[in-house]
Amino acid sequence: MLEIMGKNIDIEKSELLYNEPISDKHFSANWTINSGDWQVQGEWLTGKNPANCPGMIFLKGDYPGNVMVDFEARTVLPCTHDIDFMWNGSWDKDKNQRGPAYVAGLEGWWTGKVGIEKSPDYKLTAATPLLDFAPGRTYHIQGGSIDGHCFIFVNGQLVLEVTDPNPIDSRRFTKVGFEAYCSHIQIRNVKVMRLAWHPVLLKYSPEF
């Protein structure tokens, strides 16, 4: 069970939409590279992009609704930053850039923060520097949203949540992807699930 404000997410009852191994066999069938250098190295999907822009790779499938991306990731030393991913997303082929999407990441935003932002206007942004990030360490990352209530868990701990007053239409924008932003990262054990959840009434009990 993952607990966010006013909601409990039931992982066991959530619908598993994607769960394929990282391999040369599955790479061309399941993934589309939009920018950056992406390749399979053993059990890892490896992304490398030295530019200050998104190096994007997408799953070819569509994943509508309230979804969560669950995966393991690490930076490849000497890289120290930016393990980024997105859901409820899209790619603007005319502009060759990301369209509407929720974007989340570890050790990003130029100053080493965990964050969530909403493209393409980036008027919704939430970030914190409080995660004690270690370059090269493997992290278990879970991020997604329920009707615009976005969250990130790292190694089972909630590290950030934010509610979007104007949620992305998850029926129209259905792509899931990863991003190397001036970074060198590795990803494995990728899962996408449609979330089962129930509301929780939050209230205080008097303490005095």
mmCIF file of the C-alpha atoms, coordinates in Angstrom:
data_MODEL
# 
_entry.id   MODEL 
# 
loop_
_atom_site.group_PDB 
_atom_site.id 
_atom_site.type_symbol 
_atom_site.label_atom_id 
_atom_site.label_alt_id 
_atom_site.label_comp_id 
_atom_site.label_asym_id 
_atom_site.label_entity_id 
_atom_site.label_seq_id 
_atom_site.pdbx_PDB_ins_code 
_atom_site.Cartn_x 
_atom_site.Cartn_y 
_atom_site.Cartn_z 
_atom_site.occupancy 
_atom_site.B_iso_or_equiv 
_atom_site.pdbx_formal_charge 
_atom_site.auth_seq_id 
_atom_site.auth_comp_id 
_atom_site.auth_asym_id 
_atom_site.auth_atom_id 
_atom_site.pdbx_PDB_model_num 
ATOM 1   C CA . MET A 1 1   ? 0.000   0.000  0.000   1.00 0.00 ? 1   MET A CA 1 
ATOM 2   C CA . LEU A 1 2   ? 1.259   3.464  -0.927  1.00 0.00 ? 2   LEU A CA 1 
ATOM 3   C CA . GLU A 1 3   ? -0.202  6.315  1.116   1.00 0.00 ? 3   GLU A CA 1 
ATOM 4   C CA . ILE A 1 4   ? -0.589  9.840  -0.229  1.00 0.00 ? 4   ILE A CA 1 
ATOM 5   C CA . MET A 1 5   ? -2.713  12.668 1.120   1.00 0.00 ? 5   MET A CA 1 
ATOM 6   C CA . GLY A 1 6   ? -6.303  11.441 1.356   1.00 0.00 ? 6   GLY A CA 1 
ATOM 7   C CA . LYS A 1 7   ? -5.679  8.347  -0.777  1.00 0.00 ? 7   LYS A CA 1 
ATOM 8   C CA . ASN A 1 8   ? -4.342  4.824  -0.309  1.00 0.00 ? 8   ASN A CA 1 
ATOM 9   C CA . ILE A 1 9   ? -2.970  3.139  -3.436  1.00 0.00 ? 9   ILE A CA 1 
ATOM 10  C CA . ASP A 1 10  ? -3.400  -0.630 -3.517  1.00 0.00 ? 10  ASP A CA 1 
ATOM 11  C CA . ILE A 1 11  ? -0.532  -2.021 -5.577  1.00 0.00 ? 11  ILE A CA 1 
ATOM 12  C CA . GLU A 1 12  ? -1.798  -5.605 -5.423  1.00 0.00 ? 12  GLU A CA 1 
ATOM 13  C CA . LYS A 1 13  ? -5.145  -4.624 -6.921  1.00 0.00 ? 13  LYS A CA 1 
ATOM 14  C CA . SER A 1 14  ? -3.669  -2.259 -9.515  1.00 0.00 ? 14  SER A CA 1 
ATOM 15  C CA . GLU A 1 15  ? -3.705  -3.406 -13.140 1.00 0.00 ? 15  GLU A CA 1 
ATOM 16  C CA . LEU A 1 16  ? -0.276  -4.241 -14.553 1.00 0.00 ? 16  LEU A CA 1 
ATOM 17  C CA . LEU A 1 17  ? -0.137  -2.719 -18.043 1.00 0.00 ? 17  LEU A CA 1 
ATOM 18  C CA . TYR A 1 18  ? 3.545   -3.192 -18.910 1.00 0.00 ? 18  TYR A CA 1 
ATOM 19  C CA . ASN A 1 19  ? 6.184   -5.518 -17.479 1.00 0.00 ? 19  ASN A CA 1 
ATOM 20  C CA . GLU A 1 20  ? 8.747   -6.567 -20.077 1.00 0.00 ? 20  GLU A CA 1 
ATOM 21  C CA . PRO A 1 21  ? 12.442  -7.230 -19.472 1.00 0.00 ? 21  PRO A CA 1 
ATOM 22  C CA . ILE A 1 22  ? 15.102  -4.911 -20.816 1.00 0.00 ? 22  ILE A CA 1 
ATOM 23  C CA . SER A 1 23  ? 16.702  -6.857 -23.662 1.00 0.00 ? 23  SER A CA 1 
ATOM 24  C CA . ASP A 1 24  ? 17.812  -6.455 -27.262 1.00 0.00 ? 24  ASP A CA 1 
ATOM 25  C CA . LYS A 1 25  ? 14.811  -8.581 -28.285 1.00 0.00 ? 25  LYS A CA 1 
ATOM 26  C CA . HIS A 1 26  ? 12.268  -6.299 -26.605 1.00 0.00 ? 26  HIS A CA 1 
ATOM 27  C CA . PHE A 1 27  ? 14.027  -2.997 -27.276 1.00 0.00 ? 27  PHE A CA 1 
ATOM 28  C CA . SER A 1 28  ? 12.963  -2.342 -30.863 1.00 0.00 ? 28  SER A CA 1 
ATOM 29  C CA . ALA A 1 29  ? 9.502   -3.806 -30.258 1.00 0.00 ? 29  ALA A CA 1 
ATOM 30  C CA . ASN A 1 30  ? 8.688   -1.729 -27.183 1.00 0.00 ? 30  ASN A CA 1 
ATOM 31  C CA . TRP A 1 31  ? 10.638  1.532  -27.330 1.00 0.00 ? 31  TRP A CA 1 
ATOM 32  C CA . THR A 1 32  ? 10.887  4.626  -29.553 1.00 0.00 ? 32  THR A CA 1 
ATOM 33  C CA . ILE A 1 33  ? 13.890  6.950  -29.303 1.00 0.00 ? 33  ILE A CA 1 
ATOM 34  C CA . ASN A 1 34  ? 13.054  10.619 -29.826 1.00 0.00 ? 34  ASN A CA 1 
ATOM 35  C CA . SER A 1 35  ? 16.392  12.119 -28.827 1.00 0.00 ? 35  SER A CA 1 
ATOM 36  C CA . GLY A 1 36  ? 19.619  11.200 -27.073 1.00 0.00 ? 36  GLY A CA 1 
ATOM 37  C CA . ASP A 1 37  ? 21.614  7.958  -27.238 1.00 0.00 ? 37  ASP A CA 1 
ATOM 38  C CA . TRP A 1 38  ? 19.708  4.950  -25.867 1.00 0.00 ? 38  TRP A CA 1 
ATOM 39  C CA . GLN A 1 39  ? 20.827  1.329  -25.919 1.00 0.00 ? 39  GLN A CA 1 
ATOM 40  C CA . VAL A 1 40  ? 20.551  -1.928 -24.005 1.00 0.00 ? 40  VAL A CA 1 
ATOM 41  C CA . GLN A 1 41  ? 23.516  -2.871 -21.830 1.00 0.00 ? 41  GLN A CA 1 
ATOM 42  C CA . GLY A 1 42  ? 22.853  -6.193 -20.110 1.00 0.00 ? 42  GLY A CA 1 
ATOM 43  C CA . GLU A 1 43  ? 19.736  -5.775 -17.943 1.00 0.00 ? 43  GLU A CA 1 
ATOM 44  C CA . TRP A 1 44  ? 19.886  -1.973 -18.164 1.00 0.00 ? 44  TRP A CA 1 
ATOM 45  C CA . LEU A 1 45  ? 18.303  0.513  -20.549 1.00 0.00 ? 45  LEU A CA 1 
ATOM 46  C CA . THR A 1 46  ? 21.072  3.101  -20.808 1.00 0.00 ? 46  THR A CA 1 
ATOM 47  C CA . GLY A 1 47  ? 20.497  6.721  -21.817 1.00 0.00 ? 47  GLY A CA 1 
ATOM 48  C CA . LYS A 1 48  ? 23.236  9.257  -22.546 1.00 0.00 ? 48  LYS A CA 1 
ATOM 49  C CA . ASN A 1 49  ? 22.715  12.874 -23.532 1.00 0.00 ? 49  ASN A CA 1 
ATOM 50  C CA . PRO A 1 50  ? 25.332  15.611 -22.952 1.00 0.00 ? 50  PRO A CA 1 
ATOM 51  C CA . ALA A 1 51  ? 23.048  18.464 -24.055 1.00 0.00 ? 51  ALA A CA 1 
ATOM 52  C CA . ASN A 1 52  ? 20.950  20.711 -21.833 1.00 0.00 ? 52  ASN A CA 1 
ATOM 53  C CA . CYS A 1 53  ? 17.715  19.342 -23.270 1.00 0.00 ? 53  CYS A CA 1 
ATOM 54  C CA . PRO A 1 54  ? 15.600  16.206 -22.866 1.00 0.00 ? 54  PRO A CA 1 
ATOM 55  C CA . GLY A 1 55  ? 17.063  13.029 -24.328 1.00 0.00 ? 55  GLY A CA 1 
ATOM 56  C CA . MET A 1 56  ? 13.766  11.168 -24.600 1.00 0.00 ? 56  MET A CA 1 
ATOM 57  C CA . ILE A 1 57  ? 12.737  7.558  -25.048 1.00 0.00 ? 57  ILE A CA 1 
ATOM 58  C CA . PHE A 1 58  ? 9.098   6.406  -25.035 1.00 0.00 ? 58  PHE A CA 1 
ATOM 59  C CA . LEU A 1 59  ? 7.276   3.148  -24.637 1.00 0.00 ? 59  LEU A CA 1 
ATOM 60  C CA . LYS A 1 60  ? 5.374   2.507  -27.877 1.00 0.00 ? 60  LYS A CA 1 
ATOM 61  C CA . GLY A 1 61  ? 2.189   1.538  -26.083 1.00 0.00 ? 61  GLY A CA 1 
ATOM 62  C CA . ASP A 1 62  ? -0.502  3.852  -24.781 1.00 0.00 ? 62  ASP A CA 1 
ATOM 63  C CA . TYR A 1 63  ? -1.226  3.960  -21.059 1.00 0.00 ? 63  TYR A CA 1 
ATOM 64  C CA . PRO A 1 64  ? -4.324  6.064  -20.354 1.00 0.00 ? 64  PRO A CA 1 
ATOM 65  C CA . GLY A 1 65  ? -5.826  6.820  -16.989 1.00 0.00 ? 65  GLY A CA 1 
ATOM 66  C CA . ASN A 1 66  ? -4.397  7.064  -13.493 1.00 0.00 ? 66  ASN A CA 1 
ATOM 67  C CA . VAL A 1 67  ? -1.067  5.336  -13.965 1.00 0.00 ? 67  VAL A CA 1 
ATOM 68  C CA . MET A 1 68  ? 2.186   4.840  -12.094 1.00 0.00 ? 68  MET A CA 1 
ATOM 69  C CA . VAL A 1 69  ? 5.659   4.127  -13.457 1.00 0.00 ? 69  VAL A CA 1 
ATOM 70  C CA . ASP A 1 70  ? 7.667   1.710  -11.268 1.00 0.00 ? 70  ASP A CA 1 
ATOM 71  C CA . PHE A 1 71  ? 11.358  1.097  -12.009 1.00 0.00 ? 71  PHE A CA 1 
ATOM 72  C CA . GLU A 1 72  ? 14.929  0.962  -10.732 1.00 0.00 ? 72  GLU A CA 1 
ATOM 73  C CA . ALA A 1 73  ? 17.496  3.494  -11.879 1.00 0.00 ? 73  ALA A CA 1 
ATOM 74  C CA . ARG A 1 74  ? 20.951  4.906  -11.257 1.00 0.00 ? 74  ARG A CA 1 
ATOM 75  C CA . THR A 1 75  ? 23.327  7.459  -12.684 1.00 0.00 ? 75  THR A CA 1 
ATOM 76  C CA . VAL A 1 76  ? 26.435  6.207  -14.467 1.00 0.00 ? 76  VAL A CA 1 
ATOM 77  C CA . LEU A 1 77  ? 29.477  7.754  -12.828 1.00 0.00 ? 77  LEU A CA 1 
ATOM 78  C CA . PRO A 1 78  ? 30.889  10.332 -13.163 1.00 0.00 ? 78  PRO A CA 1 
ATOM 79  C CA . CYS A 1 79  ? 27.330  11.586 -13.903 1.00 0.00 ? 79  CYS A CA 1 
ATOM 80  C CA . THR A 1 80  ? 25.715  12.897 -10.718 1.00 0.00 ? 80  THR A CA 1 
ATOM 81  C CA . HIS A 1 81  ? 22.245  14.084 -11.734 1.00 0.00 ? 81  HIS A CA 1 
ATOM 82  C CA . ASP A 1 82  ? 18.896  13.812 -13.525 1.00 0.00 ? 82  ASP A CA 1 
ATOM 83  C CA . ILE A 1 83  ? 17.031  10.526 -13.512 1.00 0.00 ? 83  ILE A CA 1 
ATOM 84  C CA . ASP A 1 84  ? 13.828  11.770 -15.173 1.00 0.00 ? 84  ASP A CA 1 
ATOM 85  C CA . PHE A 1 85  ? 10.616  10.145 -16.368 1.00 0.00 ? 85  PHE A CA 1 
ATOM 86  C CA . MET A 1 86  ? 7.119   11.092 -17.525 1.00 0.00 ? 86  MET A CA 1 
ATOM 87  C CA . TRP A 1 87  ? 3.554   9.793  -17.741 1.00 0.00 ? 87  TRP A CA 1 
ATOM 88  C CA . ASN A 1 88  ? 0.233   11.079 -19.118 1.00 0.00 ? 88  ASN A CA 1 
ATOM 89  C CA . GLY A 1 89  ? 2.599   12.352 -21.786 1.00 0.00 ? 89  GLY A CA 1 
ATOM 90  C CA . SER A 1 90  ? 3.048   13.171 -25.448 1.00 0.00 ? 90  SER A CA 1 
ATOM 91  C CA . TRP A 1 91  ? 5.626   14.238 -28.009 1.00 0.00 ? 91  TRP A CA 1 
ATOM 92  C CA . ASP A 1 92  ? 5.076   17.226 -30.316 1.00 0.00 ? 92  ASP A CA 1 
ATOM 93  C CA . LYS A 1 93  ? 6.518   16.043 -33.636 1.00 0.00 ? 93  LYS A CA 1 
ATOM 94  C CA . ASP A 1 94  ? 6.187   19.478 -35.267 1.00 0.00 ? 94  ASP A CA 1 
ATOM 95  C CA . LYS A 1 95  ? 8.234   21.180 -32.559 1.00 0.00 ? 95  LYS A CA 1 
ATOM 96  C CA . ASN A 1 96  ? 10.363  18.087 -31.822 1.00 0.00 ? 96  ASN A CA 1 
ATOM 97  C CA . GLN A 1 97  ? 9.790   18.482 -28.112 1.00 0.00 ? 97  GLN A CA 1 
ATOM 98  C CA . ARG A 1 98  ? 7.633   17.122 -25.342 1.00 0.00 ? 98  ARG A CA 1 
ATOM 99  C CA . GLY A 1 99  ? 3.972   18.108 -25.333 1.00 0.00 ? 99  GLY A CA 1 
ATOM 100 C CA . PRO A 1 100 ? 1.608   17.859 -22.362 1.00 0.00 ? 100 PRO A CA 1 
ATOM 101 C CA . ALA A 1 101 ? 3.041   15.504 -19.726 1.00 0.00 ? 101 ALA A CA 1 
ATOM 102 C CA . TYR A 1 102 ? 3.791   15.089 -16.059 1.00 0.00 ? 102 TYR A CA 1 
ATOM 103 C CA . VAL A 1 103 ? 7.562   14.987 -15.637 1.00 0.00 ? 103 VAL A CA 1 
ATOM 104 C CA . ALA A 1 104 ? 9.299   13.795 -12.474 1.00 0.00 ? 104 ALA A CA 1 
ATOM 105 C CA . GLY A 1 105 ? 12.891  13.260 -11.552 1.00 0.00 ? 105 GLY A CA 1 
ATOM 106 C CA . LEU A 1 106 ? 15.627  12.730 -9.006  1.00 0.00 ? 106 LEU A CA 1 
ATOM 107 C CA . GLU A 1 107 ? 18.575  15.085 -8.529  1.00 0.00 ? 107 GLU A CA 1 
ATOM 108 C CA . GLY A 1 108 ? 17.401  17.478 -11.220 1.00 0.00 ? 108 GLY A CA 1 
ATOM 109 C CA . TRP A 1 109 ? 16.276  21.060 -11.617 1.00 0.00 ? 109 TRP A CA 1 
ATOM 110 C CA . TRP A 1 110 ? 19.951  22.147 -11.839 1.00 0.00 ? 110 TRP A CA 1 
ATOM 111 C CA . THR A 1 111 ? 20.389  22.234 -8.068  1.00 0.00 ? 111 THR A CA 1 
ATOM 112 C CA . GLY A 1 112 ? 19.914  18.616 -7.023  1.00 0.00 ? 112 GLY A CA 1 
ATOM 113 C CA . LYS A 1 113 ? 16.188  18.392 -6.295  1.00 0.00 ? 113 LYS A CA 1 
ATOM 114 C CA . VAL A 1 114 ? 13.444  15.796 -6.477  1.00 0.00 ? 114 VAL A CA 1 
ATOM 115 C CA . GLY A 1 115 ? 10.711  17.382 -8.527  1.00 0.00 ? 115 GLY A CA 1 
ATOM 116 C CA . ILE A 1 116 ? 7.483   17.159 -10.486 1.00 0.00 ? 116 ILE A CA 1 
ATOM 117 C CA . GLU A 1 117 ? 6.533   19.527 -13.294 1.00 0.00 ? 117 GLU A CA 1 
ATOM 118 C CA . LYS A 1 118 ? 3.882   19.796 -15.984 1.00 0.00 ? 118 LYS A CA 1 
ATOM 119 C CA . SER A 1 119 ? 4.899   20.451 -19.563 1.00 0.00 ? 119 SER A CA 1 
ATOM 120 C CA . PRO A 1 120 ? 4.785   22.235 -21.914 1.00 0.00 ? 120 PRO A CA 1 
ATOM 121 C CA . ASP A 1 121 ? 4.205   25.515 -20.042 1.00 0.00 ? 121 ASP A CA 1 
ATOM 122 C CA . TYR A 1 122 ? 5.855   24.440 -16.734 1.00 0.00 ? 122 TYR A CA 1 
ATOM 123 C CA . LYS A 1 123 ? 3.579   26.676 -14.674 1.00 0.00 ? 123 LYS A CA 1 
ATOM 124 C CA . LEU A 1 124 ? 3.094   23.768 -12.253 1.00 0.00 ? 124 LEU A CA 1 
ATOM 125 C CA . THR A 1 125 ? 6.374   22.845 -10.550 1.00 0.00 ? 125 THR A CA 1 
ATOM 126 C CA . ALA A 1 126 ? 7.134   21.353 -7.143  1.00 0.00 ? 126 ALA A CA 1 
ATOM 127 C CA . ALA A 1 127 ? 10.604  20.423 -5.920  1.00 0.00 ? 127 ALA A CA 1 
ATOM 128 C CA . THR A 1 128 ? 12.590  19.708 -2.774  1.00 0.00 ? 128 THR A CA 1 
ATOM 129 C CA . PRO A 1 129 ? 16.335  19.301 -2.069  1.00 0.00 ? 129 PRO A CA 1 
ATOM 130 C CA . LEU A 1 130 ? 15.755  16.991 0.904   1.00 0.00 ? 130 LEU A CA 1 
ATOM 131 C CA . LEU A 1 131 ? 16.487  13.594 -0.721  1.00 0.00 ? 131 LEU A CA 1 
ATOM 132 C CA . ASP A 1 132 ? 20.007  12.503 0.219   1.00 0.00 ? 132 ASP A CA 1 
ATOM 133 C CA . PHE A 1 133 ? 20.969  11.346 -3.287  1.00 0.00 ? 133 PHE A CA 1 
ATOM 134 C CA . ALA A 1 134 ? 24.086  9.255  -3.927  1.00 0.00 ? 134 ALA A CA 1 
ATOM 135 C CA . PRO A 1 135 ? 25.372  9.170  -7.538  1.00 0.00 ? 135 PRO A CA 1 
ATOM 136 C CA . GLY A 1 136 ? 25.767  5.629  -8.839  1.00 0.00 ? 136 GLY A CA 1 
ATOM 137 C CA . ARG A 1 137 ? 23.410  4.141  -6.256  1.00 0.00 ? 137 ARG A CA 1 
ATOM 138 C CA . THR A 1 138 ? 20.417  2.153  -7.529  1.00 0.00 ? 138 THR A CA 1 
ATOM 139 C CA . TYR A 1 139 ? 17.039  3.563  -6.466  1.00 0.00 ? 139 TYR A CA 1 
ATOM 140 C CA . HIS A 1 140 ? 13.563  2.064  -6.598  1.00 0.00 ? 140 HIS A CA 1 
ATOM 141 C CA . ILE A 1 141 ? 11.351  4.834  -7.983  1.00 0.00 ? 141 ILE A CA 1 
ATOM 142 C CA . GLN A 1 142 ? 7.549   4.949  -8.200  1.00 0.00 ? 142 GLN A CA 1 
ATOM 143 C CA . GLY A 1 143 ? 5.813   7.964  -9.664  1.00 0.00 ? 143 GLY A CA 1 
ATOM 144 C CA . GLY A 1 144 ? 2.412   8.716  -11.102 1.00 0.00 ? 144 GLY A CA 1 
ATOM 145 C CA . SER A 1 145 ? -0.857  10.507 -10.488 1.00 0.00 ? 145 SER A CA 1 
ATOM 146 C CA . ILE A 1 146 ? -4.517  10.093 -9.623  1.00 0.00 ? 146 ILE A CA 1 
ATOM 147 C CA . ASP A 1 147 ? -6.669  12.728 -11.330 1.00 0.00 ? 147 ASP A CA 1 
ATOM 148 C CA . GLY A 1 148 ? -3.778  15.180 -11.211 1.00 0.00 ? 148 GLY A CA 1 
ATOM 149 C CA . HIS A 1 149 ? -2.617  14.274 -7.687  1.00 0.00 ? 149 HIS A CA 1 
ATOM 150 C CA . CYS A 1 150 ? 1.032   13.576 -8.530  1.00 0.00 ? 150 CYS A CA 1 
ATOM 151 C CA . PHE A 1 151 ? 3.543   11.768 -6.340  1.00 0.00 ? 151 PHE A CA 1 
ATOM 152 C CA . ILE A 1 152 ? 7.024   10.237 -6.164  1.00 0.00 ? 152 ILE A CA 1 
ATOM 153 C CA . PHE A 1 153 ? 8.131   7.428  -3.866  1.00 0.00 ? 153 PHE A CA 1 
ATOM 154 C CA . VAL A 1 154 ? 11.830  6.545  -3.548  1.00 0.00 ? 154 VAL A CA 1 
ATOM 155 C CA . ASN A 1 155 ? 12.767  3.239  -1.916  1.00 0.00 ? 155 ASN A CA 1 
ATOM 156 C CA . GLY A 1 156 ? 9.250   3.011  -0.516  1.00 0.00 ? 156 GLY A CA 1 
ATOM 157 C CA . GLN A 1 157 ? 9.181   6.484  1.030   1.00 0.00 ? 157 GLN A CA 1 
ATOM 158 C CA . LEU A 1 158 ? 6.976   9.339  -0.173  1.00 0.00 ? 158 LEU A CA 1 
ATOM 159 C CA . VAL A 1 159 ? 9.328   12.185 -1.090  1.00 0.00 ? 159 VAL A CA 1 
ATOM 160 C CA . LEU A 1 160 ? 7.003   14.591 -2.913  1.00 0.00 ? 160 LEU A CA 1 
ATOM 161 C CA . GLU A 1 161 ? 3.354   15.095 -3.876  1.00 0.00 ? 161 GLU A CA 1 
ATOM 162 C CA . VAL A 1 162 ? 1.478   17.944 -5.549  1.00 0.00 ? 162 VAL A CA 1 
ATOM 163 C CA . THR A 1 163 ? -2.084  18.403 -6.786  1.00 0.00 ? 163 THR A CA 1 
ATOM 164 C CA . ASP A 1 164 ? -2.722  19.891 -10.224 1.00 0.00 ? 164 ASP A CA 1 
ATOM 165 C CA . PRO A 1 165 ? -5.877  22.085 -10.291 1.00 0.00 ? 165 PRO A CA 1 
ATOM 166 C CA . ASN A 1 166 ? -6.131  21.540 -14.054 1.00 0.00 ? 166 ASN A CA 1 
ATOM 167 C CA . PRO A 1 167 ? -5.193  17.870 -14.585 1.00 0.00 ? 167 PRO A CA 1 
ATOM 168 C CA . ILE A 1 168 ? -3.865  16.570 -17.879 1.00 0.00 ? 168 ILE A CA 1 
ATOM 169 C CA . ASP A 1 169 ? -6.498  14.681 -19.876 1.00 0.00 ? 169 ASP A CA 1 
ATOM 170 C CA . SER A 1 170 ? -5.100  11.194 -19.368 1.00 0.00 ? 170 SER A CA 1 
ATOM 171 C CA . ARG A 1 171 ? -7.428  9.769  -22.026 1.00 0.00 ? 171 ARG A CA 1 
ATOM 172 C CA . ARG A 1 172 ? -5.709  11.885 -24.712 1.00 0.00 ? 172 ARG A CA 1 
ATOM 173 C CA . PHE A 1 173 ? -2.146  12.006 -23.407 1.00 0.00 ? 173 PHE A CA 1 
ATOM 174 C CA . THR A 1 174 ? -1.087  8.451  -22.761 1.00 0.00 ? 174 THR A CA 1 
ATOM 175 C CA . LYS A 1 175 ? 2.663   8.107  -23.250 1.00 0.00 ? 175 LYS A CA 1 
ATOM 176 C CA . VAL A 1 176 ? 5.231   6.948  -20.699 1.00 0.00 ? 176 VAL A CA 1 
ATOM 177 C CA . GLY A 1 177 ? 8.906   7.707  -21.157 1.00 0.00 ? 177 GLY A CA 1 
ATOM 178 C CA . PHE A 1 178 ? 12.318  8.399  -19.678 1.00 0.00 ? 178 PHE A CA 1 
ATOM 179 C CA . GLU A 1 179 ? 14.684  11.310 -20.064 1.00 0.00 ? 179 GLU A CA 1 
ATOM 180 C CA . ALA A 1 180 ? 18.431  11.887 -19.848 1.00 0.00 ? 180 ALA A CA 1 
ATOM 181 C CA . TYR A 1 181 ? 18.857  15.636 -19.367 1.00 0.00 ? 181 TYR A CA 1 
ATOM 182 C CA . CYS A 1 182 ? 22.568  16.360 -19.682 1.00 0.00 ? 182 CYS A CA 1 
ATOM 183 C CA . SER A 1 183 ? 22.996  13.048 -17.902 1.00 0.00 ? 183 SER A CA 1 
ATOM 184 C CA . HIS A 1 184 ? 24.027  9.408  -18.239 1.00 0.00 ? 184 HIS A CA 1 
ATOM 185 C CA . ILE A 1 185 ? 21.520  7.048  -16.598 1.00 0.00 ? 185 ILE A CA 1 
ATOM 186 C CA . GLN A 1 186 ? 20.492  3.400  -16.464 1.00 0.00 ? 186 GLN A CA 1 
ATOM 187 C CA . ILE A 1 187 ? 16.986  1.978  -15.956 1.00 0.00 ? 187 ILE A CA 1 
ATOM 188 C CA . ARG A 1 188 ? 15.674  -1.544 -15.378 1.00 0.00 ? 188 ARG A CA 1 
ATOM 189 C CA . ASN A 1 189 ? 12.625  -3.501 -14.165 1.00 0.00 ? 189 ASN A CA 1 
ATOM 190 C CA . VAL A 1 190 ? 10.174  -1.063 -15.742 1.00 0.00 ? 190 VAL A CA 1 
ATOM 191 C CA . LYS A 1 191 ? 6.495   -1.532 -14.893 1.00 0.00 ? 191 LYS A CA 1 
ATOM 192 C CA . VAL A 1 192 ? 3.464   0.580  -15.719 1.00 0.00 ? 192 VAL A CA 1 
ATOM 193 C CA . MET A 1 193 ? 0.261   0.042  -13.774 1.00 0.00 ? 193 MET A CA 1 
ATOM 194 C CA . ARG A 1 194 ? -3.206  1.532  -13.695 1.00 0.00 ? 194 ARG A CA 1 
ATOM 195 C CA . LEU A 1 195 ? -3.843  2.411  -10.085 1.00 0.00 ? 195 LEU A CA 1 
ATOM 196 C CA . ALA A 1 196 ? -6.467  0.993  -7.766  1.00 0.00 ? 196 ALA A CA 1 
ATOM 197 C CA . TRP A 1 197 ? -7.064  3.271  -4.809  1.00 0.00 ? 197 TRP A CA 1 
ATOM 198 C CA . HIS A 1 198 ? -9.563  4.356  -2.202  1.00 0.00 ? 198 HIS A CA 1 
ATOM 199 C CA . PRO A 1 199 ? -10.091 7.651  -0.391  1.00 0.00 ? 199 PRO A CA 1 
ATOM 200 C CA . VAL A 1 200 ? -9.005  8.076  3.218   1.00 0.00 ? 200 VAL A CA 1 
ATOM 201 C CA . LEU A 1 201 ? -10.621 10.490 5.648   1.00 0.00 ? 201 LEU A CA 1 
ATOM 202 C CA . LEU A 1 202 ? -7.878  12.457 7.374   1.00 0.00 ? 202 LEU A CA 1 
ATOM 203 C CA . LYS A 1 203 ? -8.554  14.046 10.739  1.00 0.00 ? 203 LYS A CA 1 
ATOM 204 C CA . TYR A 1 204 ? -6.796  14.725 13.991  1.00 0.00 ? 204 TYR A CA 1 
ATOM 205 C CA . SER A 1 205 ? -7.603  13.165 17.345  1.00 0.00 ? 205 SER A CA 1 
ATOM 206 C CA . PRO A 1 206 ? -7.338  15.663 20.204  1.00 0.00 ? 206 PRO A CA 1 
ATOM 207 C CA . GLU A 1 207 ? -3.985  15.416 22.014  1.00 0.00 ? 207 GLU A CA 1 
ATOM 208 C CA . PHE A 1 208 ? -4.851  17.619 24.975  1.00 0.00 ? 208 PHE A CA 1 
# 
